[in-house]
Amino acid sequence: MGRRGLKRMIDRRRAREGSAAIEFAMVALPFFFMMFAVLELALVFLIDSVLENAAIETGRLVRTGQADAQEFNAATFKSNLCNRMSIFSSDCSSKVMVDVRPIPQFSNPNVPDPLGGQAFDPNTLGYDGGAPGDIMLVRAWYQYTLLTPFLAQGLSKLSNGKAVLTATTAFRNEPYD
């Protein structure tokens, strides 16, 4: 290989030195965006699981008559639910709405949906612990602000851009009298 060949090889190498940085720049932004979306989706699933468990455990207080004995109201029930939200309990009271009511039957309970429109309607919510033997419906809604835009398309969201996670449990009150 002569001097010209060596010079051509060096010139080609110099021309490609910045290509790795440019290729990384083109791939890095979508890659990190997808990684962040996966992490946020995992957080949403975690919050949903914790909310579901908190609704079941707090509903158990209603089912066994402990809530009736302690004279629960909506605020007390919500406070007990938030205490069971573990790491998400600090801002739970501002993000969670609850509804506890007796229903006539397990199938087709015919209860109002506070998510009927683009806004959450808290006027349809209430607290009624029922009586022994009543069929009860416990519902909880957690409003979560999504940071990844395309996740909002797949979740139930309000007009303010917050996603709404829902936990529901139904049971028959025990004969606690």
Rosetta constraint file for C-alpha pairs under 8 A:
AtomPair CA 1 CA 5 HARMONIC 5.76 0.50
AtomPair CA 1 CA 6 HARMONIC 6.74 0.50
AtomPair CA 2 CA 6 HARMONIC 6.34 0.50
AtomPair CA 3 CA 7 HARMONIC 6.17 0.50
AtomPair CA 4 CA 8 HARMONIC 6.13 0.50
AtomPair CA 5 CA 9 HARMONIC 6.21 0.50
AtomPair CA 6 CA 10 HARMONIC 6.28 0.50
AtomPair CA 7 CA 11 HARMONIC 6.17 0.50
AtomPair CA 8 CA 12 HARMONIC 6.18 0.50
AtomPair CA 9 CA 13 HARMONIC 6.26 0.50
AtomPair CA 10 CA 14 HARMONIC 6.26 0.50
AtomPair CA 11 CA 15 HARMONIC 6.19 0.50
AtomPair CA 12 CA 16 HARMONIC 6.50 0.50
AtomPair CA 13 CA 17 HARMONIC 6.32 0.50
AtomPair CA 16 CA 20 HARMONIC 7.76 0.50
AtomPair CA 18 CA 22 HARMONIC 6.38 0.50
AtomPair CA 19 CA 23 HARMONIC 6.01 0.50
AtomPair CA 20 CA 24 HARMONIC 6.05 0.50
AtomPair CA 21 CA 25 HARMONIC 6.14 0.50
AtomPair CA 22 CA 26 HARMONIC 6.31 0.50
AtomPair CA 23 CA 27 HARMONIC 6.32 0.50
AtomPair CA 24 CA 28 HARMONIC 5.60 0.50
AtomPair CA 25 CA 29 HARMONIC 6.85 0.50
AtomPair CA 26 CA 30 HARMONIC 7.83 0.50
AtomPair CA 27 CA 31 HARMONIC 6.10 0.50
AtomPair CA 28 CA 32 HARMONIC 5.97 0.50
AtomPair CA 29 CA 33 HARMONIC 6.04 0.50
AtomPair CA 30 CA 34 HARMONIC 6.07 0.50
AtomPair CA 31 CA 35 HARMONIC 6.20 0.50
AtomPair CA 32 CA 36 HARMONIC 6.09 0.50
AtomPair CA 33 CA 37 HARMONIC 6.20 0.50
AtomPair CA 34 CA 38 HARMONIC 6.17 0.50
AtomPair CA 35 CA 39 HARMONIC 6.29 0.50
AtomPair CA 36 CA 40 HARMONIC 6.12 0.50
AtomPair CA 36 CA 148 HARMONIC 7.70 0.50
AtomPair CA 37 CA 41 HARMONIC 6.03 0.50
AtomPair CA 37 CA 148 HARMONIC 5.91 0.50
AtomPair CA 37 CA 151 HARMONIC 7.50 0.50
AtomPair CA 38 CA 42 HARMONIC 6.19 0.50
AtomPair CA 39 CA 43 HARMONIC 6.28 0.50
AtomPair CA 40 CA 44 HARMONIC 6.23 0.50
AtomPair CA 40 CA 146 HARMONIC 7.94 0.50
AtomPair CA 40 CA 147 HARMONIC 7.75 0.50
AtomPair CA 40 CA 148 HARMONIC 7.42 0.50
AtomPair CA 41 CA 45 HARMONIC 6.29 0.50
AtomPair CA 41 CA 151 HARMONIC 7.64 0.50
AtomPair CA 42 CA 46 HARMONIC 6.15 0.50
AtomPair CA 43 CA 47 HARMONIC 6.14 0.50
AtomPair CA 44 CA 48 HARMONIC 6.09 0.50
AtomPair CA 45 CA 49 HARMONIC 6.10 0.50
AtomPair CA 46 CA 50 HARMONIC 6.16 0.50
AtomPair CA 47 CA 51 HARMONIC 5.98 0.50
AtomPair CA 47 CA 88 HARMONIC 7.62 0.50
AtomPair CA 48 CA 52 HARMONIC 6.10 0.50
AtomPair CA 48 CA 165 HARMONIC 6.17 0.50
AtomPair CA 48 CA 166 HARMONIC 7.38 0.50
AtomPair CA 48 CA 167 HARMONIC 7.48 0.50
AtomPair CA 49 CA 53 HARMONIC 6.22 0.50
AtomPair CA 50 CA 54 HARMONIC 6.08 0.50
AtomPair CA 50 CA 85 HARMONIC 5.92 0.50
AtomPair CA 50 CA 86 HARMONIC 7.70 0.50
AtomPair CA 51 CA 55 HARMONIC 6.11 0.50
AtomPair CA 51 CA 85 HARMONIC 6.40 0.50
AtomPair CA 51 CA 140 HARMONIC 7.67 0.50
AtomPair CA 51 CA 142 HARMONIC 7.65 0.50
AtomPair CA 51 CA 166 HARMONIC 7.83 0.50
AtomPair CA 51 CA 167 HARMONIC 6.34 0.50
AtomPair CA 52 CA 56 HARMONIC 6.30 0.50
AtomPair CA 52 CA 166 HARMONIC 7.81 0.50
AtomPair CA 52 CA 167 HARMONIC 4.91 0.50
AtomPair CA 52 CA 168 HARMONIC 7.20 0.50
AtomPair CA 53 CA 57 HARMONIC 6.10 0.50
AtomPair CA 54 CA 58 HARMONIC 5.92 0.50
AtomPair CA 54 CA 81 HARMONIC 5.49 0.50
AtomPair CA 54 CA 82 HARMONIC 7.53 0.50
AtomPair CA 54 CA 84 HARMONIC 5.20 0.50
AtomPair CA 54 CA 85 HARMONIC 6.03 0.50
AtomPair CA 55 CA 59 HARMONIC 5.78 0.50
AtomPair CA 55 CA 81 HARMONIC 6.34 0.50
AtomPair CA 55 CA 138 HARMONIC 7.10 0.50
AtomPair CA 55 CA 139 HARMONIC 7.23 0.50
AtomPair CA 55 CA 140 HARMONIC 6.70 0.50
AtomPair CA 55 CA 167 HARMONIC 6.55 0.50
AtomPair CA 55 CA 168 HARMONIC 7.12 0.50
AtomPair CA 55 CA 169 HARMONIC 7.15 0.50
AtomPair CA 56 CA 60 HARMONIC 6.24 0.50
AtomPair CA 56 CA 169 HARMONIC 6.34 0.50
AtomPair CA 57 CA 61 HARMONIC 7.15 0.50
AtomPair CA 57 CA 81 HARMONIC 7.93 0.50
AtomPair CA 57 CA 84 HARMONIC 7.90 0.50
AtomPair CA 58 CA 62 HARMONIC 7.19 0.50
AtomPair CA 58 CA 77 HARMONIC 7.23 0.50
AtomPair CA 58 CA 80 HARMONIC 6.51 0.50
AtomPair CA 58 CA 81 HARMONIC 5.66 0.50
AtomPair CA 58 CA 84 HARMONIC 7.92 0.50
AtomPair CA 59 CA 63 HARMONIC 6.28 0.50
AtomPair CA 59 CA 138 HARMONIC 6.46 0.50
AtomPair CA 59 CA 169 HARMONIC 7.62 0.50
AtomPair CA 60 CA 64 HARMONIC 6.05 0.50
AtomPair CA 61 CA 65 HARMONIC 6.19 0.50
AtomPair CA 61 CA 66 HARMONIC 4.99 0.50
AtomPair CA 61 CA 67 HARMONIC 5.17 0.50
AtomPair CA 62 CA 66 HARMONIC 6.16 0.50
AtomPair CA 62 CA 67 HARMONIC 4.96 0.50
AtomPair CA 62 CA 68 HARMONIC 6.79 0.50
AtomPair CA 62 CA 129 HARMONIC 6.04 0.50
AtomPair CA 62 CA 173 HARMONIC 7.14 0.50
AtomPair CA 63 CA 136 HARMONIC 7.98 0.50
AtomPair CA 63 CA 171 HARMONIC 7.21 0.50
AtomPair CA 63 CA 172 HARMONIC 6.72 0.50
AtomPair CA 63 CA 173 HARMONIC 4.25 0.50
AtomPair CA 63 CA 174 HARMONIC 5.72 0.50
AtomPair CA 64 CA 173 HARMONIC 6.49 0.50
AtomPair CA 64 CA 174 HARMONIC 5.61 0.50
AtomPair CA 64 CA 175 HARMONIC 7.87 0.50
AtomPair CA 64 CA 176 HARMONIC 6.26 0.50
AtomPair CA 65 CA 69 HARMONIC 6.22 0.50
AtomPair CA 65 CA 132 HARMONIC 7.61 0.50
AtomPair CA 65 CA 173 HARMONIC 7.57 0.50
AtomPair CA 65 CA 174 HARMONIC 7.37 0.50
AtomPair CA 65 CA 176 HARMONIC 5.68 0.50
AtomPair CA 66 CA 70 HARMONIC 6.17 0.50
AtomPair CA 67 CA 71 HARMONIC 5.99 0.50
AtomPair CA 67 CA 72 HARMONIC 5.20 0.50
AtomPair CA 67 CA 77 HARMONIC 7.97 0.50
AtomPair CA 67 CA 129 HARMONIC 7.34 0.50
AtomPair CA 68 CA 72 HARMONIC 6.11 0.50
AtomPair CA 68 CA 129 HARMONIC 6.67 0.50
AtomPair CA 72 CA 76 HARMONIC 5.40 0.50
AtomPair CA 72 CA 77 HARMONIC 6.12 0.50
AtomPair CA 72 CA 129 HARMONIC 7.83 0.50
AtomPair CA 73 CA 77 HARMONIC 6.13 0.50
AtomPair CA 73 CA 127 HARMONIC 6.11 0.50
AtomPair CA 73 CA 128 HARMONIC 7.70 0.50
AtomPair CA 74 CA 78 HARMONIC 6.05 0.50
AtomPair CA 74 CA 98 HARMONIC 7.19 0.50
AtomPair CA 74 CA 99 HARMONIC 7.62 0.50
AtomPair CA 74 CA 100 HARMONIC 7.92 0.50
AtomPair CA 74 CA 126 HARMONIC 6.62 0.50
AtomPair CA 74 CA 127 HARMONIC 5.09 0.50
AtomPair CA 75 CA 79 HARMONIC 6.04 0.50
AtomPair CA 76 CA 80 HARMONIC 6.18 0.50
AtomPair CA 77 CA 81 HARMONIC 6.16 0.50
AtomPair CA 77 CA 98 HARMONIC 7.94 0.50
AtomPair CA 78 CA 82 HARMONIC 6.07 0.50
AtomPair CA 78 CA 93 HARMONIC 7.22 0.50
AtomPair CA 78 CA 96 HARMONIC 7.60 0.50
AtomPair CA 78 CA 97 HARMONIC 7.43 0.50
AtomPair CA 78 CA 98 HARMONIC 6.40 0.50
AtomPair CA 79 CA 83 HARMONIC 6.20 0.50
AtomPair CA 79 CA 93 HARMONIC 7.09 0.50
AtomPair CA 80 CA 84 HARMONIC 6.60 0.50
AtomPair CA 81 CA 85 HARMONIC 6.66 0.50
AtomPair CA 82 CA 86 HARMONIC 7.87 0.50
AtomPair CA 82 CA 88 HARMONIC 7.92 0.50
AtomPair CA 82 CA 89 HARMONIC 5.19 0.50
AtomPair CA 82 CA 92 HARMONIC 5.61 0.50
AtomPair CA 82 CA 93 HARMONIC 6.55 0.50
AtomPair CA 82 CA 96 HARMONIC 7.99 0.50
AtomPair CA 83 CA 89 HARMONIC 5.91 0.50
AtomPair CA 84 CA 89 HARMONIC 7.26 0.50
AtomPair CA 85 CA 89 HARMONIC 4.97 0.50
AtomPair CA 85 CA 92 HARMONIC 7.53 0.50
AtomPair CA 88 CA 92 HARMONIC 6.19 0.50
AtomPair CA 89 CA 93 HARMONIC 7.58 0.50
AtomPair CA 91 CA 95 HARMONIC 6.64 0.50
AtomPair CA 92 CA 96 HARMONIC 5.74 0.50
AtomPair CA 92 CA 142 HARMONIC 7.92 0.50
AtomPair CA 95 CA 141 HARMONIC 7.94 0.50
AtomPair CA 95 CA 142 HARMONIC 5.42 0.50
AtomPair CA 95 CA 143 HARMONIC 5.15 0.50
AtomPair CA 95 CA 144 HARMONIC 7.34 0.50
AtomPair CA 96 CA 140 HARMONIC 6.69 0.50
AtomPair CA 96 CA 141 HARMONIC 5.44 0.50
AtomPair CA 96 CA 142 HARMONIC 4.53 0.50
AtomPair CA 96 CA 143 HARMONIC 6.57 0.50
AtomPair CA 97 CA 122 HARMONIC 7.64 0.50
AtomPair CA 97 CA 140 HARMONIC 5.67 0.50
AtomPair CA 97 CA 141 HARMONIC 5.20 0.50
AtomPair CA 97 CA 142 HARMONIC 6.71 0.50
AtomPair CA 98 CA 125 HARMONIC 6.90 0.50
AtomPair CA 98 CA 126 HARMONIC 7.46 0.50
AtomPair CA 98 CA 127 HARMONIC 8.00 0.50
AtomPair CA 98 CA 138 HARMONIC 7.52 0.50
AtomPair CA 98 CA 139 HARMONIC 5.74 0.50
AtomPair CA 98 CA 140 HARMONIC 4.46 0.50
AtomPair CA 98 CA 141 HARMONIC 6.49 0.50
AtomPair CA 99 CA 125 HARMONIC 5.04 0.50
AtomPair CA 99 CA 126 HARMONIC 5.14 0.50
AtomPair CA 99 CA 127 HARMONIC 5.82 0.50
AtomPair CA 99 CA 137 HARMONIC 7.91 0.50
AtomPair CA 99 CA 138 HARMONIC 5.90 0.50
AtomPair CA 99 CA 139 HARMONIC 5.16 0.50
AtomPair CA 99 CA 140 HARMONIC 6.44 0.50
AtomPair CA 100 CA 125 HARMONIC 7.83 0.50
AtomPair CA 100 CA 126 HARMONIC 6.22 0.50
AtomPair CA 100 CA 127 HARMONIC 4.69 0.50
AtomPair CA 100 CA 128 HARMONIC 5.74 0.50
AtomPair CA 100 CA 129 HARMONIC 6.62 0.50
AtomPair CA 100 CA 136 HARMONIC 7.18 0.50
AtomPair CA 100 CA 137 HARMONIC 5.80 0.50
AtomPair CA 100 CA 138 HARMONIC 4.58 0.50
AtomPair CA 100 CA 139 HARMONIC 6.43 0.50
AtomPair CA 101 CA 126 HARMONIC 7.15 0.50
AtomPair CA 101 CA 127 HARMONIC 5.97 0.50
AtomPair CA 101 CA 128 HARMONIC 4.90 0.50
AtomPair CA 101 CA 129 HARMONIC 6.37 0.50
AtomPair CA 101 CA 130 HARMONIC 6.83 0.50
AtomPair CA 101 CA 136 HARMONIC 5.73 0.50
AtomPair CA 101 CA 137 HARMONIC 5.49 0.50
AtomPair CA 101 CA 138 HARMONIC 6.75 0.50
AtomPair CA 102 CA 128 HARMONIC 6.86 0.50
AtomPair CA 102 CA 129 HARMONIC 7.21 0.50
AtomPair CA 102 CA 130 HARMONIC 5.61 0.50
AtomPair CA 102 CA 134 HARMONIC 6.20 0.50
AtomPair CA 102 CA 135 HARMONIC 5.54 0.50
AtomPair CA 102 CA 136 HARMONIC 4.32 0.50
AtomPair CA 102 CA 137 HARMONIC 6.07 0.50
AtomPair CA 103 CA 109 HARMONIC 5.76 0.50
AtomPair CA 103 CA 111 HARMONIC 7.97 0.50
AtomPair CA 103 CA 134 HARMONIC 7.61 0.50
AtomPair CA 103 CA 135 HARMONIC 5.62 0.50
AtomPair CA 103 CA 136 HARMONIC 5.75 0.50
AtomPair CA 103 CA 137 HARMONIC 6.50 0.50
AtomPair CA 104 CA 109 HARMONIC 6.42 0.50
AtomPair CA 104 CA 135 HARMONIC 6.75 0.50
AtomPair CA 105 CA 109 HARMONIC 5.82 0.50
AtomPair CA 105 CA 135 HARMONIC 6.70 0.50
AtomPair CA 106 CA 135 HARMONIC 7.22 0.50
AtomPair CA 106 CA 170 HARMONIC 7.32 0.50
AtomPair CA 112 CA 124 HARMONIC 6.37 0.50
AtomPair CA 113 CA 124 HARMONIC 7.44 0.50
AtomPair CA 114 CA 120 HARMONIC 5.53 0.50
AtomPair CA 114 CA 121 HARMONIC 4.76 0.50
AtomPair CA 114 CA 122 HARMONIC 6.43 0.50
AtomPair CA 114 CA 123 HARMONIC 7.87 0.50
AtomPair CA 114 CA 124 HARMONIC 6.04 0.50
AtomPair CA 114 CA 125 HARMONIC 7.44 0.50
AtomPair CA 115 CA 119 HARMONIC 6.52 0.50
AtomPair CA 115 CA 120 HARMONIC 5.18 0.50
AtomPair CA 115 CA 121 HARMONIC 6.68 0.50
AtomPair CA 116 CA 120 HARMONIC 7.65 0.50
AtomPair CA 116 CA 121 HARMONIC 7.99 0.50
AtomPair CA 118 CA 157 HARMONIC 7.58 0.50
AtomPair CA 118 CA 158 HARMONIC 5.03 0.50
AtomPair CA 118 CA 159 HARMONIC 5.06 0.50
AtomPair CA 119 CA 158 HARMONIC 5.42 0.50
AtomPair CA 119 CA 159 HARMONIC 6.00 0.50
AtomPair CA 119 CA 160 HARMONIC 7.92 0.50
AtomPair CA 120 CA 158 HARMONIC 7.10 0.50
AtomPair CA 129 CA 136 HARMONIC 7.75 0.50
AtomPair CA 130 CA 134 HARMONIC 6.00 0.50
AtomPair CA 130 CA 136 HARMONIC 7.14 0.50
AtomPair CA 130 CA 173 HARMONIC 7.87 0.50
AtomPair CA 131 CA 173 HARMONIC 7.10 0.50
AtomPair CA 132 CA 173 HARMONIC 5.21 0.50
AtomPair CA 132 CA 174 HARMONIC 5.65 0.50
AtomPair CA 132 CA 175 HARMONIC 4.75 0.50
AtomPair CA 132 CA 176 HARMONIC 6.04 0.50
AtomPair CA 132 CA 177 HARMONIC 6.97 0.50
AtomPair CA 133 CA 172 HARMONIC 5.80 0.50
AtomPair CA 133 CA 173 HARMONIC 4.74 0.50
AtomPair CA 133 CA 174 HARMONIC 5.70 0.50
AtomPair CA 133 CA 175 HARMONIC 5.79 0.50
AtomPair CA 134 CA 172 HARMONIC 5.53 0.50
AtomPair CA 134 CA 173 HARMONIC 5.37 0.50
AtomPair CA 135 CA 170 HARMONIC 7.14 0.50
AtomPair CA 135 CA 171 HARMONIC 5.67 0.50
AtomPair CA 135 CA 172 HARMONIC 4.21 0.50
AtomPair CA 135 CA 173 HARMONIC 6.26 0.50
AtomPair CA 136 CA 170 HARMONIC 5.49 0.50
AtomPair CA 136 CA 171 HARMONIC 5.37 0.50
AtomPair CA 136 CA 172 HARMONIC 5.87 0.50
AtomPair CA 136 CA 173 HARMONIC 6.89 0.50
AtomPair CA 137 CA 168 HARMONIC 7.24 0.50
AtomPair CA 137 CA 169 HARMONIC 5.97 0.50
AtomPair CA 137 CA 170 HARMONIC 4.50 0.50
AtomPair CA 137 CA 171 HARMONIC 6.81 0.50
AtomPair CA 138 CA 168 HARMONIC 5.67 0.50
AtomPair CA 138 CA 169 HARMONIC 5.29 0.50
AtomPair CA 138 CA 170 HARMONIC 6.22 0.50
AtomPair CA 139 CA 166 HARMONIC 7.20 0.50
AtomPair CA 139 CA 167 HARMONIC 5.69 0.50
AtomPair CA 139 CA 168 HARMONIC 4.42 0.50
AtomPair CA 139 CA 169 HARMONIC 6.58 0.50
AtomPair CA 140 CA 166 HARMONIC 5.74 0.50
AtomPair CA 140 CA 167 HARMONIC 5.20 0.50
AtomPair CA 140 CA 168 HARMONIC 6.50 0.50
AtomPair CA 141 CA 164 HARMONIC 6.30 0.50
AtomPair CA 141 CA 165 HARMONIC 5.61 0.50
AtomPair CA 141 CA 166 HARMONIC 4.59 0.50
AtomPair CA 141 CA 167 HARMONIC 6.52 0.50
AtomPair CA 142 CA 164 HARMONIC 5.60 0.50
AtomPair CA 142 CA 165 HARMONIC 5.10 0.50
AtomPair CA 142 CA 166 HARMONIC 6.45 0.50
AtomPair CA 143 CA 162 HARMONIC 5.97 0.50
AtomPair CA 143 CA 163 HARMONIC 5.69 0.50
AtomPair CA 143 CA 164 HARMONIC 4.67 0.50
AtomPair CA 143 CA 165 HARMONIC 6.47 0.50
AtomPair CA 144 CA 162 HARMONIC 5.41 0.50
AtomPair CA 144 CA 163 HARMONIC 5.12 0.50
AtomPair CA 144 CA 164 HARMONIC 6.25 0.50
AtomPair CA 144 CA 165 HARMONIC 7.50 0.50
AtomPair CA 145 CA 161 HARMONIC 6.90 0.50
AtomPair CA 145 CA 162 HARMONIC 4.55 0.50
AtomPair CA 145 CA 163 HARMONIC 6.12 0.50
AtomPair CA 146 CA 151 HARMONIC 7.23 0.50
AtomPair CA 146 CA 152 HARMONIC 6.51 0.50
AtomPair CA 146 CA 161 HARMONIC 7.52 0.50
AtomPair CA 146 CA 162 HARMONIC 6.33 0.50
AtomPair CA 146 CA 163 HARMONIC 6.60 0.50
AtomPair CA 148 CA 152 HARMONIC 7.23 0.50
AtomPair CA 149 CA 153 HARMONIC 7.52 0.50
AtomPair CA 150 CA 154 HARMONIC 7.36 0.50
AtomPair CA 151 CA 155 HARMONIC 6.69 0.50
AtomPair CA 152 CA 156 HARMONIC 7.54 0.50
AtomPair CA 152 CA 157 HARMONIC 6.69 0.50
AtomPair CA 152 CA 161 HARMONIC 7.40 0.50
AtomPair CA 152 CA 162 HARMONIC 7.83 0.50
AtomPair CA 152 CA 163 HARMONIC 6.60 0.50
AtomPair CA 153 CA 157 HARMONIC 7.96 0.50
AtomPair CA 155 CA 163 HARMONIC 6.02 0.50
AtomPair CA 155 CA 164 HARMONIC 7.31 0.50
AtomPair CA 156 CA 163 HARMONIC 5.60 0.50
AtomPair CA 156 CA 164 HARMONIC 5.63 0.50
AtomPair CA 156 CA 165 HARMONIC 7.56 0.50
AtomPair CA 157 CA 161 HARMONIC 6.00 0.50
AtomPair CA 157 CA 162 HARMONIC 5.40 0.50
AtomPair CA 157 CA 163 HARMONIC 4.20 0.50
AtomPair CA 157 CA 164 HARMONIC 5.71 0.50
AtomPair CA 158 CA 162 HARMONIC 5.50 0.50
AtomPair CA 158 CA 163 HARMONIC 6.47 0.50
AtomPair CA 158 CA 164 HARMONIC 7.33 0.50
